[in-house]
Amino acid sequence: MKGETVVKSTCRMCHGVCGVLVHIKDGKVVKVTGDPDCPTSMGYICAKGKASPELLYHPDRLKFPLKRIGKRGENKWQRIDWDEALDTIATEFLRIKREFGAQSIGATHGTGRPYIVMTQRFFRALGTPNRFGGDHICYFPRLESSAMTCGTLPICDYYGFGGVFPKCVIIWGCNIAETGASDGMCGYLLNRTLRRPGTKSIVIDPRKTSLAAKADHWLQIRPGTDDALALGMLNVIISEKLYDTDFVKEWTIGFNDLRGRIQSYTPERVAEITWLRPEDIQSAARMYATTKP
């Protein structure tokens, strides 16, 4: 558009952090579009990202501090400057800390975004550990469990980093194409990968989702028996020596314990638990173990 400036940025409407192009005209954002040069989102943008200018210019958006001047619930407010707001908050924090101790102060917030780290640092400096948010029951447990299991936070390689895409993808109990994380970005990237020639998919889900309908193997598992299926697939992979022996020797501990644990989880026994057929369990396990990368 004539007279329009385009600035590269990232969307913060969710945790996806998609690359975006911000279109500016006469000093005002007129639209936001996906950035095809972004190495992760690759031009994708969801409805929330497109609507972000509406949040920026919404008439009810707070742009300055307000101080309550009426009783709680009366919705009476007075505009104050930033110095007065900061002084008021600091004075009250210090009073409460002096009278009741720092740990009497607590805070909570929504889904986080980048300011999680800032609030965490602030309240630690204040002397209280009582900060709560969505991250405590969502992202942080994922980070910790992944670090304990894998040493780091695994990233699904269907993003295509370095131009390498997986030839086989397991979608386990997650309808990511329709309800996936990051408001559709992950589902978009997964579908893009699955459309690549020769890519195979295994879907483990009681429901016949759109992904299940197109999968090479759809394992319509009995709800709540996922652990048994995982042990059964490991039984096939280990007993048939389909695993990477060099990787196991170099990077794992307790493999012999695992080998002993899965001995009783034969495809036949797991089939009884999961309501699947033994041959389907075997076929899915073999496909997953032998398809590279």
N, C-alpha and C positions, 0 to 999 in steps of 0.2 A: 504494500500500500504506500502511496506517495506521502512523503513526510513522516514516515514511520521508522523508528529505530528498533532494532532487535538485539536483545541482550541475553546471553547465555546465563542460566541459573539452575538451581535445583528446587524441586517442589518439596514443601514441608507439610503438606496436608496429611501425610501419614508417614510411616517408617520406610516406605519404599525409596524415598529420595531419588525420584526419577529426574533425569535431565530434562530441562524445559527451555523453551525460547519465550522470553517475555517481550511482547510487542508494545512499544510505547509511542504515543502520539501526543504532541503538545504537553509533555510532562506527565501524562496519565497512562496507566496500563490499560490497554484496550482488549487484550486477549492473551492467553497463555497456550502454547502448543508444545507438542513433544519434540525433543531434540534428537534427530536421527544419528547424531554423532556421539551420543552418550553410550559408553561401552556396556552398560547394564540394561537400561530400559529401551535403548535402540529405537527411539521415536515414539514409544508407547506413552499415552497419557490417559488417565481415567476421568470420569465425570467430575470428581472432586477437584482434580487438578485444573480442569478447564474452568471450573466455577470459582477458583481462588480469587480472582479480582472482585467478585461479589463480596467476599469476606473483607477484603482490603478496604472497600469503599462503602460498607454497610453503615447506614446512619446510626445504628446502635453500638457500633464499635467504640470501645473506650480508648481515648487518645491522651488522657490526662488523669491525674488522681482525683478521686471524689471522697469527701468526708461526710459521714452520716450526721445529720443535724436534728433528726427527729427520733422517735422511739423505733426500736427494732421492728421491722415489718411495715412501717409507714412509707417507706420508699422516698424519703426526703434526703437530698444530697446537696452538697455545696462543693464547687470546684476549688481546689487548693493547688499551690505550686509544688514542685517536686521536693524542694528543700523542706517545706513544712511536713509533707507526707513522710519523708525519710526520718526526720527528727521525731515525729510522733511515734512511728513504729519502733525506732531505736530506743526511745525513752520507755515505752511500754515493755519491750523485751527485757531491758535491764531491770526494770522494777519487778517484773515477774520472776526473773532469775534471782534477784536479791532476796525476795520474800519467800519464794517457794522452791528455788533450785532450778537449774537449767533443764533438768529432765522432766519438769512439769510442762515444758513447751513441746508441742507436737505440730506437725504439718502434714498435709496430704495434697496431692495434685492429681491431675488426670493421667492421660496416657503417656505423658512425659515429653517426648521430643528432646531437643538438645539441652533444655534447661534442667534436666534431671541431675546432671553432674554439678551444676551451679548450686542448686538447692541442697544437694548432699554436702557439698563443701561448706556452705554457709552454716548449716545447722551443726556440723561437726565443730566448726570454729566457735559456735555459740555454746557448745558443750552438751548437746543432746543428740541421742541416736534416733529420736522418734520422728523419723520422716517416712511416710508411707505413700505408695503410689501403685499404679497398675503394673509397673516394672517388677514389683516384688512377687507378684503371682503369675507373671507372664514371661518377660524376657530374661530376667536374672536367673530364675531356675533353669531355663534353657541353656544359658551360658555355662552355669556351673556343672550341670549334668553332662553337657557336651565336653567340657574341659576334662572332667573326671573320666569319661569314657574314651574320648578320642584325642585328648591333649589340646584341643582347640575347638573353635566353633566351625563345624563342617559347612561348606557352601555347596549347594547342589550344582553339579557341573552342567546342567542344561542351560545355564546362562551363556555357555559358549565362549568362556574366557580363553584367549589365545587361539581361537578358531577351532577348538576341539569340542565336539559334541558327543554325548553318550549314544551308544547304539542300543542300549536297553535301559528303560526307566521303570522303577517300581513306584506305583502310587498306592500307598498303604493307608487305608482308612481316612483319606483326605480328598474331598471333592474340590481340589484346588482350581480346576478350570472354571468353576462357578462361584465358589465361596472362598477362594484362596487368599493368602496374605497379601498385604500391600495393595489392596483395592484393585485386584485384577492383574497387576503387573507380573506376578509369578505365574499365574495361569496363562497369560499371554505368551510368556517365554516358553513355558512347557509345551503349549500347543504348537508353537513355532518349531520346537525341537522334534515333536512327534510327527510333524509333516515332512521332515527330512527323509529322503529315500532310504529304506533299509532299517529305520529305527523301530525297535520293538518295545512293547509296553506290557507290564503285568499290573493289573489292578486288583487289590484286595479290599473288598467292600461288600457288605450285605446288600447294599442298594445298587441297582443297575443305573449308575450315573452315565453321563454322556461319555466320560472317559472309559468306563467299563464296557459300554456298547461297542467301542472301537478297539478294545484291547486285544492283543494276541492271546493273552490268558486272563480271564476274569475269574477270580476265586471268590465265589459268593459264600463267604465264611460265616459260620455261626457266631453271632455277636458275643464278645467276651472271651473268645478262644484264640486271640492273636498270638499270645505267647507260645501256645502249643504248636501253631503253624510255623512260627519262627524256628522252634527247636526241630520240627520235622524237616524243614528245608535245610537246616544245618546238618541234620542226619544224612541227607542225600549228598550234600556237597562234600562233607568230610569222609563219609564211607566210600564215595566214588573218587576221592582224591581230586576234586575239581577246584580246590583252593590254591592260592599262590603260596607255595611252600617257602620260597625265599623271603617273602614279606612276613610270614608267620614267624620264621626263625629270627628275623632281625628286629621286629617291632612289637611282638606280643609276649605276654606272660600268661601262664595258666592254661595254655592251649590243651594240654593233656587232660586237665580237669574238665574242660569243655567237652572234649572228645568222650570222656566217660559219662558226662551228664546227658548227652544226647543219644546214647546207645539205645535206651528204651523207647525213644520217640521215633519209632519206625513210621513210614508213610501209612501203614495199615492202622496202627494205633491212633495216629494223629487224625486220620480220616474219620474214625469213630467220634473223636472229640469235636472236630470242626464241621462235620457234615459234608466234607469234600471227598472227592474220589482220590485214592492213592496215586493213580497215574497222573492226575492233574497237579498234585503236590510235587511229584517227581519232575514233571515236564517244566513247571515254573522254576523250580530250583536249578535245573540244568541250564535253562535258558539264561537265567540271571548269572550263573557262575561262568558260563562259557562265552558269553557275548562281550566283546571288548571293542572300544573302551567303555 
